[in-house]
Amino acid sequence: MASSAPVAIVTGGNSGMGMGIVERLVTKGWNVAIADINPNAKFAEQLGDAASFFKCDVADYDSQAQMFQQVWDRYGRIDALCANAGIVDKRQIMSNFKGVVYGTQLAIHFMRKNSTPGGKIVATASVAAIVPHETYPEYDGAKAAVVNFVRATARILKDKESISINTICPGIVHTSIIPQEMVDAVSPDCMTPVSTIVAAYERCLDDASLFGKVIECSTDKQFELEPPTLANGHYSVRAVTVWEPLFKMWVVCPDAMPD
Ligand SMILES: NC(=O)c1ccc[n+]([C@@H]2O[C@H](COP(=O)([O-])OP(=O)(O)OC[C@H]3O[C@@H](n4cnc5c(N)ncnc54)[C@H](O)[C@@H]3O)[C@@H](O)[C@H]2O)c1
């Protein structure tokens, strides 16, 4: 039988911002599936029955698919995906971008089966997705891809699947992804607390009218960022306007897409 409480998957839920999101959702009465590549037995234990750990590598489609299936088997519903896992390493394009793409594909599949089809997806990008940080070009690219992916899918997901997708762009947050030396080098007033990220996640999960939003989270503030514009007016806009036959070939019948 399906759980009576709403169910969220929080990837990267065993550390940093993910922990904050998990704790907040548990407090609000959600059942939370913590999906992380690294276990954190103490954390899951202190949350009691409302949270469970599912080992998962978001960079690997099969690993995410297995985790979604286990969560579905346990709760019989999936109301939200908080696609928050991220890292700075050699696999960062796979974890930080493809992890969000795979999660979205799987969320669509399982959210269609909810008793009321649909749900919410929130992904963690970064301010470096908007203004690149020259120290991490590959990270910037992966996070910018998350922002563009969210903007590209939001309208269709809302209209066809009743799924709202949004993304959060945090500034510097003191978590294990940031070396202590860097935290020491940044003046405290430029740091963003985990609570700002949690508040933005909460807003996206609570407010069904929000979709396709890119939300900069900086210090204690949230800002909705406008989509960028092209310089050559309708001539350039035409290049990014849907042409139905191509849309059908690539989105409706993806098997027709060249390998
Ligand atoms: N801390 C910052 O300043 C900052 C700023 C902007 C964006 N971000 C993003 O915020 C998100 C959360 O990071 P954080 O700062 O809380 O860092 P964190 O290291 O504390 O937490 C990240 C979590 O993701 C998990 N993870 C990493 N790769 C994974 C994978 N392939 N599959 C499953 N789980 C995986 C880790 O085990 C960890 O529990 C990330 O997407 C990160 O890129 C962080």
The ligand as an ORCA input file, in Angstrom:
! r2SCAN-3c Opt
* xyz 0 1
  N      29.189     23.979     -1.092
  C      29.145     24.901     -2.014
  O      29.715     25.992     -1.871
  C      28.353     24.678     -3.272
  C      28.083     25.777     -4.092
  C      27.315     25.604     -5.229
  C      26.801     24.358     -5.512
  N      27.094     23.310     -4.708
  C      26.463     22.023     -5.045
  O      25.624     21.653     -3.969
  C      25.394     20.242     -3.988
  C      25.583     19.663     -2.604
  O      26.964     19.750     -2.277
  P      27.479     20.080     -0.812
  O      28.109     21.405     -0.877
  O      26.415     19.805      0.166
  O      28.679     19.032     -0.738
  P      28.883     17.718      0.149
  O      30.164     17.128     -0.341
  O      28.787     18.043      1.583
  O      27.662     16.786     -0.252
  C      27.578     16.155     -1.496
  C      26.969     14.772     -1.303
  O      26.809     14.194     -2.625
  C      27.232     12.839     -2.553
  N      27.647     12.398     -3.891
  C      28.686     12.837     -4.623
  N      28.760     12.183     -5.792
  C      27.706     11.320     -5.800
  C      27.245     10.352     -6.740
  N      27.886     10.144     -7.924
  N      26.142      9.645     -6.447
  C      25.489      9.835     -5.261
  N      25.904     10.711     -4.322
  C      26.992     11.452     -4.595
  C      28.387     12.838     -1.566
  O      28.645     11.539     -1.039
  C      27.859     13.811     -0.509
  O      27.096     13.130      0.469
  C      26.345     19.699     -5.056
  O      25.623     19.498     -6.252
  C      27.359     20.819     -5.222
  O      27.973     20.790     -6.490
  C      27.851     23.426     -3.592
*
